[in-house]
Amino acid sequence: MFVLPTFGLGVIASPLSVFDSSLTFPTIQVFDNESEFIDQTNAPDYTIVHAKDTDKLYVYDGAKWVVYNQD
């Protein structure tokens, strides 16, 4: 008999937050598009994000996103 795996609600991301608070520094979260996170203000301080569409690194300093070009 084949049984499909089931998942608890803990693995479903909240639509109000795109950041995984269970992760600890230094963790880089990867998003397809900058627009998925750039307006968010609920990231933990010093969250590091990579946006595939811009190929830039973003660090949230507690107040704003600081953008780093990869050159």
C-alpha angles and dihedrals in degrees: 000000000000117000122195114226117250126212130209122232089259091081095054112095117234112243089223095060130041094185124089106227091193091069119092131212129305096041124131117211115204124214129183093224135028088225090067093071113006094095093047117110098178099081116123114253113280095015108164118215133180119205113205094203094057100026088222132129119234126198121193108217096189095271108039145001114267112206124216123191115217102232 
